[in-house]
Amino acid sequence: MALKKFVERLTKPVEDIDREKLVKFCNALEGARHLDELEPRVLARVAGEVQTVRIVPRAGAPSLEVGVSDGTGQVTAVFFGRRRIAGLSPGRRLFLEGVVAPQGGRQYMYNPIYELLA
């Protein structure tokens, strides 16, 4: 049995291992919901890791889109009028709190409250 687990650990893709670690980390935090359980137009507090950061022009003004994942799902936090936010970079873990707005098969939080985690 131990040999089987050892071989499984050696052959498992790195992405799967990273996702499992992220899910375990997010489960340990109190007060955070899973991203795959979010309901539209309801205030939610979630924890996750920044996957992507990009600047997107919206109506002639820049907005910062931050893709956050907790291993079970993904949400995009949109900060209007911002080109960057100090500390928000890929790999950084954080809490987001805001109202979830589904659009085009994706989930968005517009101008959410965020708390960077160590």
C-alpha positions as CSV (number, residue, x, y, z in Angstrom):
1,M,0.0,0.0,0.0
2,A,2.8,2.4,0.8
3,L,4.5,1.6,-2.5
4,K,1.3,2.4,-4.3
5,K,1.0,5.8,-2.7
6,F,4.7,6.5,-3.4
7,V,4.4,5.6,-7.1
8,E,1.2,7.7,-7.3
9,R,2.9,10.7,-5.8
10,L,5.8,10.4,-8.2
11,T,3.6,10.1,-11.3
12,K,0.9,12.7,-10.4
13,P,1.1,15.9,-12.5
14,V,2.5,18.9,-10.7
15,E,-0.7,20.9,-11.5
16,D,-2.8,18.3,-9.6
17,I,-0.5,18.5,-6.6
18,D,-0.5,22.3,-6.5
19,R,-4.3,22.3,-6.8
20,E,-4.7,19.9,-3.9
21,K,-2.4,22.0,-1.7
22,L,-4.4,25.1,-2.6
23,V,-7.7,23.4,-1.7
24,K,-6.2,22.3,1.6
25,F,-5.0,25.8,2.4
26,C,-8.3,27.4,1.5
27,N,-10.3,24.8,3.6
28,A,-8.2,25.7,6.6
29,L,-9.3,29.3,6.5
30,E,-12.5,30.2,8.4
31,G,-15.3,32.2,6.8
32,A,-14.3,31.5,3.2
33,R,-16.7,29.8,0.7
34,H,-15.6,27.6,-2.1
35,L,-15.6,29.3,-5.5
36,D,-17.7,26.5,-7.1
37,E,-20.5,27.1,-4.5
38,L,-21.0,30.8,-5.2
39,E,-24.5,32.1,-5.9
40,P,-25.1,35.1,-8.3
41,R,-25.9,38.5,-6.8
42,V,-25.1,37.3,-3.2
43,L,-22.4,38.8,-1.0
44,A,-19.6,36.3,-0.6
45,R,-16.2,36.0,1.1
46,V,-13.7,33.7,-0.7
47,A,-10.1,32.8,-0.3
48,G,-7.7,31.9,-3.1
49,E,-4.5,32.5,-5.0
50,V,-3.9,35.0,-7.7
51,Q,-3.5,33.2,-11.1
52,T,-3.6,36.1,-13.5
53,V,-3.3,39.9,-13.5
54,R,-4.0,42.0,-16.6
55,I,-5.0,45.5,-17.5
56,V,-8.1,45.8,-19.7
57,P,-9.5,49.1,-21.1
58,R,-13.2,49.5,-20.3
59,A,-15.0,52.6,-21.6
60,G,-11.8,54.4,-22.2
61,A,-10.5,53.9,-18.6
62,P,-8.1,51.1,-17.4
63,S,-9.3,48.4,-15.2
64,L,-7.3,45.7,-13.4
65,E,-8.6,42.1,-13.8
66,V,-7.3,39.6,-11.3
67,G,-8.0,35.9,-11.8
68,V,-8.3,34.1,-8.4
69,S,-8.6,30.4,-7.9
70,D,-9.1,28.2,-4.8
71,G,-8.6,24.9,-6.6
72,T,-12.4,24.3,-6.9
73,G,-13.3,27.2,-9.2
74,Q,-12.3,30.7,-10.4
75,V,-13.5,34.2,-10.0
76,T,-12.3,37.4,-11.7
77,A,-11.9,40.5,-9.5
78,V,-12.3,43.7,-11.5
79,F,-10.9,47.0,-10.1
80,F,-12.1,49.9,-12.1
81,G,-9.7,52.8,-12.8
82,R,-6.6,50.9,-11.5
83,R,-3.5,49.9,-13.5
84,R,-2.0,48.0,-10.6
85,I,-2.4,47.3,-6.9
86,A,0.7,46.8,-4.7
87,G,1.0,43.2,-3.6
88,L,-1.4,41.7,-6.1
89,S,0.8,39.4,-8.3
90,P,0.5,35.8,-9.4
91,G,1.0,33.4,-6.6
92,R,-0.2,35.7,-3.9
93,R,-3.0,34.4,-1.6
94,L,-5.8,36.6,-0.5
95,F,-9.4,37.0,0.7
96,L,-12.0,38.7,-1.5
97,E,-15.3,40.0,-0.4
98,G,-18.0,41.2,-2.8
99,V,-21.1,40.5,-4.8
100,V,-20.7,37.8,-7.4
101,A,-21.9,38.8,-10.9
102,P,-22.1,36.0,-13.6
103,Q,-21.4,37.1,-17.1
104,G,-20.7,35.0,-20.2
105,G,-20.1,31.8,-18.2
106,R,-17.6,33.4,-15.9
107,Q,-18.0,34.9,-12.4
108,Y,-16.9,38.5,-11.6
109,M,-16.6,40.6,-8.4
110,Y,-16.5,44.3,-9.2
111,N,-14.3,46.4,-6.9
112,P,-14.3,43.8,-4.1
113,I,-12.7,44.3,-0.7
114,Y,-9.5,42.4,-0.6
115,E,-7.1,41.3,2.2
116,L,-3.7,40.0,1.3
117,L,-2.5,36.9,3.2
118,A,1.0,36.2,4.3
